[in-house]
Amino acid sequence: MRKIRIVLADDHRLFREGLRRLLEFESDIEVVGEAKDGLEAVELVLATDPDIVLLDINMPVMDGGQVISQLKGSHVRSKFVAITAYDDEEHMATLSSIGINGYILKSSSTTDLIAALRAINNGESYVDPKVAGKLLSSFQKRRAEQDVMLLLTQREKEVLFWLSQGFNNAEISIKMVLSEKTVKNHVSHLLKKLGLNDRTQAAVLAWRMGLVQASSTGMTAIPAR
């Protein structure tokens, strides 16, 4: 059985070492390295090529968002999971905008963390239920989830998919072979239709709806209204 190879990055040594011991009780998980700051995390990931990088948001030298951005720019295959004490929208916004694969709170149980890591390794995404519930409550009350997608055109659904992957308008325009202005208009329209304030809320909704796990080709199969 191939183990899930993980790099841990957190500036608190006791937390990091305790987490490592807990993870290594699992027969399908192997911690291949630990980093105490963001720069060390980048170097370690490039050297070990892990399946998952489990990192804190606030670290010395480089924070979690900077680490993820730099590694994504290096086209690593690793998936990124933020483990943090913060459950506010500001921190979630920073990470969702660059396309993390998972977000879990330090207050969560070991069982939840292990389940999240296995799901992410299998190509799924994970948002801690406490965080997801908090961010989604403002628009969940307005309409049922299954009805939401019916409000969007085919193009808007495709834009939402790429937005949920952390791409900006310029990158989406290349993916969809559209002008950047057209993409910007699509983003504006889908936010208005869904009653959302910004791209962060749209990305969180896409996570909730399962679009993050979809493929770009799969998106074209969704019937447009």
C-alpha positions as CSV (number, residue, x, y, z in Angstrom):
1,M,0.0,0.0,0.0
2,R,1.4,3.4,-1.0
3,K,1.4,5.8,1.9
4,I,0.2,9.4,1.9
5,R,3.4,11.4,2.1
6,I,3.1,14.6,4.1
7,V,5.2,17.6,5.0
8,L,4.3,19.5,8.2
9,A,4.9,23.2,8.5
10,D,4.2,25.0,11.7
11,D,6.4,27.3,13.8
12,H,5.3,25.7,17.1
13,R,7.6,22.8,17.7
14,L,5.5,21.0,20.3
15,F,2.4,21.2,18.2
16,R,4.3,20.0,15.1
17,E,5.9,17.1,16.9
18,G,2.7,16.1,18.5
19,L,0.9,16.1,15.2
20,R,3.6,14.0,13.6
21,R,3.3,11.3,16.3
22,L,-0.5,11.2,15.8
23,L,-0.3,11.0,12.0
24,E,2.3,8.2,12.1
25,F,0.0,6.0,14.1
26,E,-1.9,5.6,10.8
27,S,-0.5,2.8,8.6
28,D,-1.3,4.7,5.4
29,I,0.4,8.0,6.3
30,E,4.1,9.0,6.4
31,V,5.5,12.3,7.5
32,V,8.5,12.9,5.3
33,G,9.6,16.2,6.8
34,E,8.9,19.1,9.2
35,A,9.4,22.9,8.6
36,K,9.5,25.6,11.3
37,D,9.0,28.5,8.9
38,G,7.7,29.3,5.4
39,L,11.0,29.4,3.6
40,E,12.0,26.0,5.1
41,A,8.6,24.7,4.0
42,V,9.2,25.7,0.4
43,E,12.7,24.1,0.3
44,L,11.4,20.9,2.0
45,V,8.5,20.5,-0.4
46,L,10.7,21.0,-3.5
47,A,13.2,18.4,-2.1
48,T,10.7,15.7,-1.0
49,D,7.7,16.1,-3.4
50,P,5.0,15.2,-0.8
51,D,1.4,14.3,-1.6
52,I,0.1,16.9,0.9
53,V,1.5,19.9,2.6
54,L,-0.2,20.5,6.0
55,L,0.7,24.0,7.0
56,D,-0.2,26.8,9.4
57,I,-1.3,30.2,8.0
58,N,0.9,32.3,10.3
59,M,4.6,31.4,10.1
60,P,7.9,33.3,10.2
61,V,9.7,34.4,7.1
62,M,6.8,33.5,4.7
63,D,3.2,32.9,5.7
64,G,1.1,30.0,4.5
65,G,-0.4,32.0,1.7
66,Q,3.0,33.0,0.4
67,V,4.2,29.4,0.7
68,I,1.3,28.1,-1.4
69,S,1.7,30.8,-4.0
70,Q,5.4,30.2,-4.5
71,L,5.0,26.4,-4.7
72,K,2.1,26.6,-7.1
73,G,4.3,28.9,-9.2
74,S,6.9,26.1,-9.2
75,H,4.2,23.7,-10.5
76,V,4.5,21.1,-7.7
77,R,2.0,18.3,-7.6
78,S,1.4,18.6,-3.9
79,K,-2.0,19.4,-2.4
80,F,-2.3,22.0,0.3
81,V,-4.2,21.9,3.6
82,A,-4.2,24.8,6.0
83,I,-4.5,23.8,9.7
84,T,-5.2,26.9,11.7
85,A,-6.9,28.4,14.8
86,Y,-8.5,31.0,12.6
87,D,-12.1,30.5,11.4
88,D,-12.8,34.1,10.1
89,E,-13.6,35.0,6.5
90,E,-10.5,37.1,6.1
91,H,-8.1,34.2,6.5
92,M,-10.3,31.9,4.5
93,A,-10.4,34.5,1.7
94,T,-6.6,34.7,1.5
95,L,-6.2,30.9,1.0
96,S,-9.3,30.2,-1.1
97,S,-8.2,32.9,-3.5
98,I,-5.0,30.9,-4.3
99,G,-6.7,27.5,-4.5
100,I,-6.0,25.5,-1.4
101,N,-7.4,21.9,-1.2
102,G,-8.4,21.9,2.4
103,Y,-9.0,24.0,5.5
104,I,-9.2,22.5,8.9
105,L,-9.2,24.0,12.4
106,K,-6.7,23.1,15.1
107,S,-9.7,22.6,17.4
108,S,-10.9,19.7,15.2
109,S,-10.5,16.1,16.3
110,T,-7.7,13.8,15.0
111,T,-10.3,11.7,13.4
112,D,-11.6,14.6,11.4
113,L,-8.1,15.6,10.3
114,I,-7.2,12.0,9.2
115,A,-10.4,11.8,7.3
116,A,-9.8,15.1,5.6
117,L,-6.2,14.1,4.6
118,R,-7.5,10.9,3.0
119,A,-10.3,12.6,1.2
120,I,-7.9,15.3,-0.2
121,N,-5.4,12.6,-1.3
122,N,-8.2,11.0,-3.2
123,G,-8.9,14.2,-5.1
124,E,-11.6,15.7,-3.0
125,S,-11.6,19.0,-1.2
126,Y,-12.3,19.7,2.5
127,V,-13.5,22.7,4.4
128,D,-14.0,22.4,8.1
129,P,-17.7,22.3,8.7
130,K,-17.5,25.1,11.3
131,V,-15.9,27.4,8.8
132,A,-18.1,26.4,5.9
133,G,-21.2,26.8,7.9
134,K,-20.2,30.3,9.1
135,L,-19.3,31.5,5.6
136,L,-22.2,30.0,3.8
137,S,-25.0,31.0,6.3
138,S,-25.6,34.4,4.7
139,F,-26.7,33.0,1.4
140,Q,-27.8,29.5,2.3
141,K,-30.9,31.1,3.8
142,R,-31.9,32.7,0.5
143,R,-32.1,29.6,-1.8
144,A,-31.6,25.9,-1.8
145,E,-28.2,24.8,-3.2
146,Q,-29.6,22.8,-6.1
147,D,-31.5,25.8,-7.3
148,V,-28.5,28.0,-7.2
149,M,-26.8,26.5,-10.3
150,L,-30.0,26.9,-12.4
151,L,-29.4,30.7,-12.2
152,L,-26.2,30.5,-14.1
153,T,-25.5,30.2,-17.8
154,Q,-23.1,27.6,-19.1
155,R,-20.3,30.1,-19.4
156,E,-20.9,31.4,-15.9
157,K,-20.7,27.9,-14.5
158,E,-17.3,27.3,-16.3
159,V,-16.0,30.7,-14.9
160,L,-17.1,29.7,-11.4
161,F,-15.3,26.4,-11.8
162,W,-12.0,28.1,-12.7
163,L,-12.5,30.7,-10.1
164,S,-12.9,28.0,-7.5
165,Q,-9.5,26.6,-8.5
166,G,-7.8,29.9,-7.6
167,F,-7.3,31.4,-11.1
168,N,-7.6,35.1,-11.7
169,N,-9.5,36.7,-14.6
170,A,-6.4,36.8,-16.9
171,E,-5.7,33.1,-16.3
172,I,-9.4,32.2,-16.7
173,S,-9.5,34.1,-20.0
174,I,-6.6,31.9,-21.3
175,K,-8.3,28.7,-20.1
176,M,-11.6,29.6,-21.7
177,V,-10.2,31.4,-24.8
178,L,-12.1,34.5,-23.9
179,S,-11.1,38.2,-23.5
180,E,-10.3,39.2,-19.9
181,K,-13.1,41.8,-20.1
182,T,-15.6,39.1,-21.0
183,V,-14.5,37.0,-18.1
184,K,-14.7,40.0,-15.8
185,N,-18.3,40.5,-17.0
186,H,-19.2,36.8,-16.3
187,V,-17.8,37.1,-12.8
188,S,-19.8,40.2,-12.1
189,H,-23.0,38.6,-13.5
190,L,-22.6,35.3,-11.5
191,L,-22.0,37.2,-8.3
192,K,-25.1,39.3,-8.9
193,K,-27.3,36.3,-9.7
194,L,-26.1,34.4,-6.6
195,G,-26.4,37.3,-4.4
196,L,-22.8,37.2,-3.3
197,N,-20.4,40.0,-2.5
198,D,-17.1,38.8,-3.8
199,R,-15.0,36.0,-5.4
200,T,-14.3,34.4,-2.0
201,Q,-18.0,33.7,-1.3
202,A,-18.3,32.3,-4.8
203,A,-15.3,30.0,-4.3
204,V,-16.7,28.8,-1.0
205,L,-20.1,28.1,-2.7
206,A,-18.3,26.2,-5.4
207,W,-16.6,24.1,-2.8
208,R,-19.9,23.4,-1.2
209,M,-21.5,22.4,-4.5
210,G,-18.7,20.1,-5.4
211,L,-17.4,22.1,-8.3
212,V,-13.9,22.1,-7.0
213,Q,-13.8,18.3,-7.5
214,A,-15.2,18.5,-11.0
215,S,-13.1,18.5,-14.2
216,S,-13.1,21.4,-16.7
217,T,-14.6,19.0,-19.3
218,G,-17.2,17.9,-16.7
219,M,-18.3,21.4,-16.4
220,T,-19.3,21.5,-20.1
221,A,-21.7,18.7,-19.5
222,I,-23.7,20.8,-17.0
223,P,-26.8,22.0,-18.9
224,A,-27.0,25.8,-19.2
225,R,-30.2,27.5,-18.4
